[in-house]
């Protein structure tokens, strides 16, 4: 009897730990120009700030991935793991794109409730994209999309 209970406990513990291993595995961390994790893209294409605040989302139109705020404002483009602002400057990137990660990713905040998406602005003409970092920070660009 004790042996069966031990086996069930071990089985339950293994299943529980394996579910934590996969939690957030499909999320893509986005780093700023200093190499600090500031945002992440969830598996439903929502962009959250590291504190869990949902601020934007990815939207595919044609072959381009656009970054839109929940308020409907066009914030930029997402191309090959890099977020570009509306002027074509890099504002954030995933680890394996162009960024040198300088810090350990902190624990993410609890995800906030996603707001209802507003009607999207018409995107401006896509500029020539630059690997040069823009002057506006990733967080400021993404916060411009808050409702």
N, C-alpha and C positions, 0 to 999 in steps of 0.2 A: 504494500500500500504506500509506504513512504517512498519507495523507489519510483512508483508511477507518478506520485505528486512531484518528485524532484524532476523527472523527465518532462512533465507538463510545464513546470516552472521554467526550466531551461528552454524549452521550445517557445514558450510565450515571450521570454526575454529576448531570444534570438530574433523572433519576428518583429518585436517592438524596436530593437536596435537597428534592424535592417530598414525599417520604415524611416527612421531618422536619417540614416545614411543617404536616402534618396530625396529627402525633403530639401527643396530649393535647388536640386541638381540641374533643373532645366532653366534656372535663372542665370542671366548674364550680368556680371558686375561691370559697371561703367566707372572709369577712373578719370579724374581731372588732370590738368597739365602737370600737377605736382606728384602724380602717381598715387593719389589717395582715392579710395573707393567712396563715391558720393551718391551713386544711384544704381539701380539695377532694372533689368528688363525681365518681367515675369513671363511664364510660359503662355499667358494669354495676351502678350504684347503690350501690357501696361507697363509704364515706366514709373517706378517708385523712387523717391529719395531714400537715402539710407535709413532715415528715421521711420519709414513705413508710409509716408504721405504719398498717395497717388497723384501725379501731376501731369502726366502726358501719356500718349500711346503711339504705337507705330501703325501706320496705315499704308497699305500698298495700293498704288495707282499706276497702272501700266507696269513698267519694270522698276519703278522707283519706290523706295520706302520713305515715307514722309513722317516727320515727328509733329504731332498735333497736341496742343494742350486740351484739357477737358473743357476749357472755355471756348474752343473752336479756333484758337489762334495757331497759325502755322509757325512752328518753331525752328524747323530745319529739315535735314535729311539724315538718314541712317544708311551708310554705305560701307560694306566690308568691315563691320565692327566699329565704325567711327561715326560719331554724331557731329554733324556740321551745322553751324548756324545759318541764318538766311543770307549772310554775306559770303558763305562758302568757307569760313574758317573752322578749324577743328575746335570743338569745345569739350569733347569727351571721347573715350575709346575703351574698348574691352582689352583685357590683358594681352591677348595675342595679336593685337592689331599693331599699334605703333608706340604704345606706352611702356615706359619703364616703371614698373610698380615699385614703390618705395616703402610701403607699409603693409602690415598684416590687415586683412579685412576685419573690421570690428563686427560685433554681433548686430544683425539687422533689427530694426524696430518692428513691432507688430504691424502688419499691413492694415492700412486704413480702408474704410469703405470707399469704393470707387464712385465718383460722382457721375451723374448722367452726362453724356457727351453732348456738347452744344453743336450747333450747325457749324461745319468747317468753313473757314475762310478759303478763298481760292489761293492756292500756292503761287508765289511769285515764280518767275522764270528761274530755273535752276542755274546758279552761278558756276563758274569754274571752281571746283573744289580744291582747297589748299590744305596741305599737311601742316601749315603754320598755325599756331595756336592763336585763337582770337583773344581780344582783351576782356570780353565779358566771360564770367565764370560759368561753368556747367550748371551749377545750382541756380544762378540768377536766370539763365536761359530757361531752365525747366520750370522754375517758379512762375515765370511769365505765363504758363499754361494753366495755373490753378483757377478753379471756379470761384 
